Amino acid sequence: MISTQLSDWLLDSDPALRWQVERDLLGAEEATWQATRAKVVHEGFGADLLSRQDADGQWAGGAYFPSDFTFDDDRPQPWTATTWALKDLREWGAPASALEGTAEKLTSARWEYEDLPYWGGEVDVCINSWTVSNGLWLGADVEGLVDWFLDHQLPDGGWNCEWVEGSRVSSYHSTLNALVALLDYQIATGDGTRVQLARARGEEYLLSRDLFRRRGTGEPFDDRALALFHPRRWFYGVLPALDYFREARTLDGADPDPRMEGAVEMIRSRRTADGRWNQDHRLDGDVWFHVDVPVGEPTKWVTLQAQRVLDWWDETQPA
């Protein structure tokens, strides 16, 4: 159980974060956290982002990039377009009813890649992952994209956005994003049979590498993989991976794999004396507004995610 001082600090936050603290860390009654969750579309981050939606259902005039972005632009990738807005609202707990008509409107939207229709996805694993999750939430037909993931799993068990360039070796980034989409599909539809084998193979790809190591050397595959940050976009992080496994193992009724221990203990070791975690990385590109603190400051979002991973892990370990 977290301290009163820490819980007070976490609860002094936007409803998008506060309801998750109430549910996941404090064990509040459902009526309590649901009442907080209902505020997401009326207050703070959720209300602000909803107010920026265009009449055509998009944000910033584009599917993945804003309409004024050019691919010879040397500025960092912006995070203001439709896919990112939907991802954030969904993860903040906004109900699909707050975006009534959006799924239908987006049938007219097109990806920047080859002008492909929005709900059909495109060739990028990560983009298709968010499209599946967002589509399930809004009630769009994304069954074809689920088939696409099953068809594009690589021989080593994972996925890679660069498959279209001929890559046959999986990527941490793409694999985690694909797994999140398949888990969301299973949660939303109850169809475990369709995706269970693919999920198991993808999970093994990560677990066989202790969630962050290179198979050949045992060294971390990327320094940023060990960074603690919020919000998450396409790139991999060991904390989002652990949070995925927490949700997946809970759904499956399975204990955590012991190969996660090194990653869990790394997270534990980064906790400060007052029970908080600091921000290691912040998005460089344009945003509508920042939802978390600058680098080096204590972050409530990471503290929520890290503490619930540790709570889950510790509760499942032998006495």
C-alpha positions as CSV (number, residue, x, y, z in Angstrom):
1,M,0.0,0.0,0.0
2,I,1.4,3.4,-0.9
3,S,1.8,6.1,1.7
4,T,-0.9,8.8,2.3
5,Q,1.6,11.4,1.2
6,L,2.2,9.6,-2.1
7,S,-1.5,8.9,-2.8
8,D,-2.4,12.6,-2.1
9,W,0.2,13.7,-4.6
10,L,-1.1,11.2,-7.2
11,L,-4.7,12.2,-6.6
12,D,-3.9,15.9,-7.1
13,S,-4.0,15.3,-10.9
14,D,-6.1,15.3,-14.0
15,P,-9.1,12.9,-14.0
16,A,-7.5,11.0,-16.8
17,L,-4.8,9.9,-14.3
18,R,-6.7,10.1,-11.1
19,W,-9.3,7.4,-11.8
20,Q,-6.6,4.9,-12.6
21,V,-4.8,5.7,-9.3
22,E,-8.1,5.1,-7.5
23,R,-8.8,1.9,-9.3
24,D,-5.3,0.3,-9.6
25,L,-3.4,1.6,-6.6
26,L,-6.0,2.5,-3.9
27,G,-8.6,-0.2,-4.5
28,A,-11.4,2.2,-4.5
29,E,-15.0,1.0,-5.1
30,E,-16.0,1.0,-8.7
31,A,-18.6,3.7,-8.2
32,T,-15.8,6.0,-7.0
33,W,-13.3,5.5,-9.8
34,Q,-16.1,5.4,-12.4
35,A,-17.3,8.8,-11.2
36,T,-13.8,10.2,-11.6
37,R,-13.5,8.6,-15.0
38,A,-16.7,10.2,-16.1
39,K,-15.1,13.6,-15.7
40,V,-12.5,12.9,-18.3
41,V,-14.6,14.3,-21.2
42,H,-15.7,17.4,-19.2
43,E,-12.5,18.5,-17.5
44,G,-8.8,18.8,-18.1
45,F,-6.9,16.9,-20.8
46,G,-9.8,15.1,-22.2
47,A,-12.1,18.1,-22.6
48,D,-9.3,20.1,-24.1
49,L,-8.3,17.5,-26.7
50,L,-11.9,16.8,-27.6
51,S,-12.4,20.5,-28.3
52,R,-9.7,20.4,-30.9
53,Q,-11.4,17.8,-33.1
54,D,-12.2,19.0,-36.6
55,A,-15.7,18.7,-38.2
56,D,-14.5,15.8,-40.4
57,G,-13.6,13.8,-37.3
58,Q,-9.8,14.3,-37.6
59,W,-7.3,16.3,-35.6
60,A,-4.8,18.7,-37.3
61,G,-6.2,17.7,-40.6
62,G,-4.3,14.4,-40.9
63,A,-4.3,10.7,-40.1
64,Y,-0.8,10.2,-38.7
65,F,0.8,13.6,-39.5
66,P,-0.9,17.1,-39.4
67,S,-1.9,18.4,-42.8
68,D,0.8,21.1,-42.8
69,F,3.6,18.5,-42.3
70,T,6.0,17.8,-45.2
71,F,8.2,14.8,-45.4
72,D,11.3,16.9,-46.2
73,D,10.6,18.8,-43.0
74,D,13.5,18.7,-40.6
75,R,11.4,19.3,-37.5
76,P,10.8,16.4,-35.1
77,Q,7.7,14.3,-35.7
78,P,4.6,16.1,-34.5
79,W,2.1,14.3,-32.3
80,T,-1.1,16.3,-33.0
81,A,-2.8,14.3,-35.7
82,T,-5.8,12.0,-35.5
83,T,-4.2,8.7,-34.5
84,W,-2.4,10.2,-31.5
85,A,-5.5,12.1,-30.3
86,L,-7.6,8.9,-30.4
87,K,-4.9,6.9,-28.7
88,D,-4.7,9.4,-25.9
89,L,-8.4,9.8,-25.4
90,R,-8.9,6.0,-25.4
91,E,-6.1,5.5,-22.8
92,W,-7.4,8.3,-20.7
93,G,-10.7,6.5,-20.3
94,A,-13.0,8.6,-22.5
95,P,-16.1,6.7,-23.5
96,A,-16.6,6.0,-27.2
97,S,-20.0,7.9,-26.9
98,A,-18.0,11.1,-26.4
99,L,-16.9,10.7,-30.0
100,E,-20.2,9.8,-31.5
101,G,-20.0,9.7,-35.3
102,T,-16.2,9.8,-35.4
103,A,-15.8,6.2,-36.7
104,E,-18.2,6.9,-39.6
105,K,-16.5,10.2,-40.4
106,L,-13.1,8.6,-40.5
107,T,-14.2,6.2,-43.2
108,S,-13.5,9.2,-45.5
109,A,-10.0,9.9,-44.0
110,R,-6.9,8.6,-45.7
111,W,-3.4,7.7,-44.6
112,E,-0.5,9.7,-45.8
113,Y,0.9,6.5,-47.2
114,E,-0.6,5.8,-50.6
115,D,-3.9,7.4,-49.7
116,L,-5.1,4.2,-48.1
117,P,-8.5,4.3,-46.2
118,Y,-8.2,5.0,-42.5
119,W,-9.9,1.9,-41.0
120,G,-8.1,-0.4,-43.5
121,G,-4.7,0.5,-42.0
122,E,-1.5,0.7,-44.0
123,V,1.8,-1.2,-44.1
124,D,3.2,0.0,-40.8
125,V,2.9,-2.4,-37.9
126,C,2.7,0.3,-35.2
127,I,0.2,2.4,-37.1
128,N,-2.0,-0.6,-37.7
129,S,-1.7,-1.5,-34.0
130,W,-3.3,1.9,-32.9
131,T,-5.9,1.6,-35.7
132,V,-7.0,-1.8,-34.3
133,S,-7.2,-0.5,-30.7
134,N,-8.9,2.8,-31.7
135,G,-11.3,1.0,-34.0
136,L,-12.3,-1.5,-31.4
137,W,-13.0,1.3,-29.0
138,L,-15.1,3.3,-31.5
139,G,-16.9,0.4,-33.0
140,A,-15.2,0.4,-36.5
141,D,-14.7,-2.8,-38.4
142,V,-11.1,-3.7,-38.0
143,E,-11.4,-7.5,-38.3
144,G,-9.4,-7.4,-41.5
145,L,-6.5,-5.7,-39.7
146,V,-6.4,-8.4,-37.1
147,D,-6.0,-10.9,-40.0
148,W,-3.2,-8.7,-41.3
149,F,-1.3,-9.0,-38.0
150,L,-1.6,-12.8,-38.1
151,D,-0.4,-12.8,-41.7
152,H,2.6,-10.5,-41.0
153,Q,4.1,-12.2,-38.0
154,L,7.8,-13.0,-38.7
155,P,9.5,-16.3,-38.3
156,D,11.2,-15.3,-35.1
157,G,7.8,-14.6,-33.5
158,G,7.7,-10.8,-33.6
159,W,6.9,-8.1,-36.0
160,N,8.8,-5.3,-37.7
161,C,7.5,-2.1,-39.4
162,E,10.3,-2.5,-41.9
163,W,9.0,-5.8,-43.2
164,V,7.9,-3.8,-46.3
165,E,11.7,-3.1,-46.9
166,G,12.4,-6.8,-46.7
167,S,13.3,-7.2,-43.0
168,R,12.8,-10.7,-41.6
169,V,14.1,-9.9,-38.1
170,S,11.6,-8.6,-35.6
171,S,11.8,-5.3,-33.7
172,Y,11.1,-4.7,-30.0
173,H,9.1,-1.5,-30.9
174,S,6.8,-3.2,-33.5
175,T,6.4,-6.4,-31.5
176,L,5.1,-4.6,-28.3
177,N,2.7,-2.5,-30.4
178,A,1.4,-5.5,-32.2
179,L,0.9,-7.4,-28.9
180,V,-1.0,-4.5,-27.4
181,A,-3.4,-4.5,-30.4
182,L,-4.0,-8.3,-30.2
183,L,-4.6,-8.1,-26.5
184,D,-7.1,-5.3,-27.0
185,Y,-8.8,-7.4,-29.6
186,Q,-9.1,-10.3,-27.2
187,I,-10.4,-8.1,-24.4
188,A,-13.0,-6.5,-26.6
189,T,-14.2,-9.6,-28.4
190,G,-13.4,-12.5,-26.1
191,D,-11.9,-14.2,-29.1
192,G,-8.8,-15.7,-27.6
193,T,-8.5,-18.6,-30.0
194,R,-7.9,-16.4,-33.0
195,V,-5.0,-14.5,-31.5
196,Q,-3.7,-16.6,-28.6
197,L,-0.9,-18.4,-30.6
198,A,0.3,-15.2,-32.2
199,R,0.4,-13.4,-28.8
200,A,2.3,-16.3,-27.2
201,R,4.9,-16.2,-30.0
202,G,5.3,-12.5,-29.8
203,E,5.6,-12.6,-26.0
204,E,8.3,-15.2,-26.2
205,Y,10.2,-13.0,-28.6
206,L,10.4,-10.4,-25.8
207,L,10.7,-12.8,-22.8
208,S,13.6,-14.7,-24.4
209,R,15.5,-11.4,-24.4
210,D,14.5,-10.5,-20.8
211,L,12.4,-7.7,-22.2
212,F,15.4,-5.5,-23.1
213,R,18.5,-7.5,-24.1
214,R,20.2,-8.4,-27.4
215,R,20.2,-12.2,-27.9
216,G,23.8,-12.2,-29.0
217,T,25.5,-10.0,-26.3
218,G,23.0,-9.7,-23.5
219,E,23.5,-6.0,-23.5
220,P,20.5,-3.6,-23.6
221,F,19.4,-3.3,-27.2
222,D,18.8,0.5,-26.9
223,D,19.5,2.9,-24.1
224,R,16.0,4.4,-24.5
225,A,14.4,1.1,-23.8
226,L,15.4,1.5,-20.2
227,A,14.2,5.1,-19.9
228,L,11.1,5.9,-17.9
229,F,8.8,8.2,-19.7
230,H,5.2,9.2,-20.5
231,P,3.4,9.5,-22.9
232,R,4.5,6.5,-25.0
233,R,4.4,6.7,-28.8
234,W,5.8,4.2,-31.2
235,F,9.1,3.5,-29.4
236,Y,9.7,0.7,-26.9
237,G,10.1,1.0,-23.2
238,V,10.6,-1.7,-20.6
239,L,8.0,-0.2,-18.3
240,P,5.2,-0.2,-21.0
241,A,6.3,-3.8,-21.8
242,L,5.8,-4.8,-18.1
243,D,2.5,-3.1,-18.0
244,Y,1.4,-5.0,-21.1
245,F,2.4,-8.3,-19.4
246,R,0.6,-7.3,-16.2
247,E,-2.6,-6.9,-18.1
248,A,-2.0,-9.9,-20.4
249,R,-1.2,-12.3,-17.5
250,T,-4.2,-11.1,-15.5
251,L,-6.5,-11.8,-18.5
252,D,-4.9,-15.2,-19.1
253,G,-5.0,-16.1,-15.4
254,A,-1.3,-16.9,-15.6
255,D,1.6,-16.1,-13.2
256,P,4.3,-13.7,-14.4
257,D,7.3,-15.3,-16.3
258,P,10.4,-15.3,-14.1
259,R,12.4,-13.9,-17.0
260,M,10.7,-10.5,-16.3
261,E,12.5,-10.3,-12.9
262,G,15.5,-8.3,-14.1
263,A,13.3,-5.7,-15.8
264,V,11.1,-5.5,-12.7
265,E,14.0,-5.0,-10.4
266,M,15.4,-2.3,-12.6
267,I,12.1,-0.4,-12.3
268,R,12.2,-0.9,-8.5
269,S,15.8,0.4,-8.3
270,R,14.8,3.6,-10.0
271,R,12.2,4.6,-7.3
272,T,13.3,7.5,-5.2
273,A,13.2,7.6,-1.5
274,D,9.8,9.3,-1.4
275,G,8.2,6.5,-3.6
276,R,8.2,8.4,-6.9
277,W,9.9,8.0,-10.3
278,N,11.4,10.7,-12.4
279,Q,10.8,11.5,-16.1
280,D,13.7,10.4,-18.4
281,H,12.4,11.5,-21.8
282,R,9.9,14.0,-23.2
283,L,8.4,14.2,-26.7
284,D,10.3,16.6,-28.9
285,G,7.7,17.3,-31.6
286,D,4.7,19.5,-31.6
287,V,1.9,18.6,-29.1
288,W,-1.4,20.1,-28.3
289,F,-0.3,20.4,-24.7
290,H,2.1,18.4,-22.5
291,V,0.4,16.0,-20.1
292,D,3.5,15.2,-18.0
293,V,6.5,16.9,-16.5
294,P,9.9,17.8,-18.0
295,V,12.9,15.5,-17.8
296,G,14.3,15.1,-14.3
297,E,11.1,15.9,-12.5
298,P,8.9,13.4,-10.5
299,T,6.2,12.1,-12.9
300,K,2.8,11.0,-11.7
301,W,2.1,9.0,-14.9
302,V,5.2,6.9,-14.6
303,T,4.7,6.5,-10.8
304,L,1.2,5.1,-11.4
305,Q,2.5,2.6,-14.0
306,A,5.6,1.6,-12.1
307,Q,3.8,1.1,-8.8
308,R,1.0,-1.0,-10.3
309,V,3.6,-3.2,-12.0
310,L,5.4,-3.7,-8.7
311,D,2.2,-4.4,-6.9
312,W,1.2,-7.0,-9.4
313,W,4.6,-8.6,-9.4
314,D,5.0,-8.7,-5.6
315,E,1.5,-10.1,-5.1
316,T,2.2,-13.0,-7.4
317,Q,5.5,-14.0,-5.9
318,P,5.8,-17.0,-3.5
319,A,5.7,-16.0,0.1
